[in-house]
Amino acid sequence: MIMSILRALLNGESVGLTLIVQFCVLLFMVVCCFPVHESAHAWMAYKLGDHTARLKGRISMNPLDHLDLIGTIMMFLFGFGYAKPVPVNMNNLKNRKRDFALIALAGPVSNLLLAVFFSIFYNLILLLITKSGQTTVLTVAGIFFNYAVYINVSLAVFNMIPIPPLDGSRLLTAVLPDRIYYRVMQYERYMMWGLFLLIFVFSRLGFSPIGTLANWISNAINFAVSLPFSLFMR
């Protein structure tokens, strides 16, 4: 995203409306959707008996309470990233493996729910365009909400990769013996940089497995949400 904008500016080209709107969506994700994702983790942990994240102020819509520098940079470069992991004390959980997995799932699920929410607005915009005609405001709003659906799905898909510190790695606790899980966690830093390198290589090759999967899921969400709206478009 940032690279596309910089490339256009360096070549003396105008930055298209779509790129500007997509950049605004990424900024919106960092400021609003990241906090929802992390607050979902913290809230689920609280409900399951661990108050650690709540006491550290992680049930919050303040983005400064959640942002991670590398994860935020990845968000603007590649369209998906991560925030600071929510601290969880597994000793406070009644069923350690099950509850830890539920806490991990809460973040991606919150993004999928946001995707459905934004898809409703996107389909509402399409309905307004059908009934009233296309305007610049409706076009911009349509691009915004459609891209918001895609980005939230991308964030959910990305975080389900089983590599620390992503949520998918925490799901490993439900299937791996503790001894093996903690050994894997020792290589967290190297695995994350390895993932970052793979994403960079794929982006240079013009192929994104995460983006492709996110696109399929986004289209499925938009299609499902569009069904009741289609009744009003006849």
N, C-alpha and C positions, 0 to 999 in steps of 0.2 A: 504493500500500500504506500508507504512512505517513499520507497524506491521509485514507484510509478510516478508519484507527484514530482519528486526531485528530477527524474529523467525528463519529464515534460517541461519543467522550468528551465533546465540546462539546455534543452534543445530549442528554447524559445517558443514552445508550443503552449497553447492555452490549456489550463487544467479543466477537464470536462466536469460537467455538473455531477455526473455519477460518481467520479472520484472524490469530489468535495463532500457529497452526501455520505459516501462510504467512510471517509475519514471521520465525519461527525458521529457516525454510528460506532466506530471504534472508540472514540473519545467517550461516548455515552456508555459503552460497555465497561470501560475502565472505571468510570465515575459511579455508575449505578449498578450494572449487572455483576461485576466482580464482588461488590459488597453483599449483594443478594446471595450469591454463590457461597461466600465464606460464612455469612450469617446463618445460612441454612445448616452448614456443618455444625456451627457453634450451638444453634438452637436444638438440633437433634441430640447433640452430646448432652446438653442441659436436660432435655426430656428423658434421656436414658440414665441420668444420675450423675453425670460428670459436670461440675460447675467451673472447671478450669478455664475454658474459653470465655465463658460469660464474665468471670471475674477479671479477665484480662481485656475486657471491652471489645470482644470480637463479635458480639451480637450488635452490630452497628452498621449504619448506612454511610458512615464517614469513610471515604475511599482511602484516606491516609492510614487508617487502622489496619488495612489489608494489603496494600500494594507491595509487590516485590519488583525490584528494579529490572532484573533479567526477564521475568515473566511479562512485565509491561512492555519492554522493548520488543519481545517476541510478538506481542499482540499487534503492535503497529507495523512490524516488518512482515509477519506471516499471516496475520488474521486470527491467531489463536495463541493463548498464553496462560499464565497462572498467577495466583496471588500467594501471599504468605500462608503456609499450611497452618491450619487451626490446631493448637495444642490440645491433646487429649490424654488424660490419665486413665489408662485402661484398668487400673486397680479399682476405679470407682464404678466400673460397669458390672452389671449383674452377670451377663453372659458376654464375656470379653470378645470372643471372636465374632459372634453374630452382631453384637451392638457396634463394634468397631467398623464392621462392614456396612451397617446401616448408616452410620455417621458419614462414611466415605461416599455412599450413594446419594446422600442428601444434596450435595452440591450439584452434580450433573443433573439430577432430577429437577432441581430448581431452574436450571437453564432450559431444560426441555419444556417446563411449564411456562417459562417466559417466552419461549419460541411459539407456543400455542397462543399465548396472549397477544403477541405482536402479529401473528398470522391472522387473528380476528380483525385487527385494525387494517392489515393489508387487504384482506378481502372486502372490508367495508369501503376502502378507498376504491377498489375495482368496481364495486357496486355503484358508488357515487359517480365514477367516470362513465359507467354504462348509462346511468339515468340522466346525468347533467352535462356530460361532455368533458373532455380532457382540458385541464388548466395547468399552469405551471406549478401552482401550490399542490394540487392533487398528484401531479407527476413526482414532485420532490418527496411528498409524503409516502407515495407508493414505493419509491426506491428505498427510502429510509426503513420502512417497516419490513419490506421484503428482505433487505440485507440484515436487519436486526434478527429476523428468524434464522437466517443462515449462520450468522456469527454466534448466536446462542447455541445452536446445534453443534457448531464447530468446537465451541468451548467444552460442551458436554463430551463429545467424542474424544477430543484431545486429552481431557482429564481422566478418561477411562483407560488410557494406556498404562499398563502395569509397570511403570518406571517411577521411582521416587523422584521428587516429592509429590507426584500426581496422585489423584484419588484412586486410580486403578491399582497402585502399589499397595494401598491400604486394604484393598479387597483380597490381596494375597493372604492376609492374616486368616481368612476364613478357610483357606485350603492348604496352606503350608504349615508344617510344624514350626514352632517358635524358633528352634535352633537355626533352621534354614532361613526363615524370614529375617531374623536379626543379622545373619551373615550377609544377606542380600543388601540390607540397609547400610552396611558398612561402605558400600561402593556407590552410594547415592550421588555424590558429586560427579563421579566419572560417568555414570549412566546418564545423568541429565545433560552433560556436555556432549556425550555421544549422540543423544537424541537431537540436540540442537544442531549438531553437525549433519545428521541425516536429513533433517528438515531443510537445512540450507542447500544440501546437494540436490534433493528432490525439487526444490524451488528453482534451482538453476537449470534443471532438466525440463522444467515446465510441467511437472507432474506432482500432484499432492494426494496421497492415499487418504489423508484425513479430510481434505477438501472434497474429494470425490464421494466419500461415504456421507459427509455432512450434507452434500448437495442432494443425494438420494433421500436422506431422512427429511430434509427441509421440504423437498417436493412432495413427499408423502404427507407431511403435516399440513402443508398448504392445500393439498387436494382434499384431505379429510375435513378440514375446516371450511373449505369452499362449498361442500355439499349443501348445507342449509341455505347458504347465500344464493346458490343457483336457483332456488325456488323464486327469489325476488327478481332474478334477471330475465325471466321469461316475458 
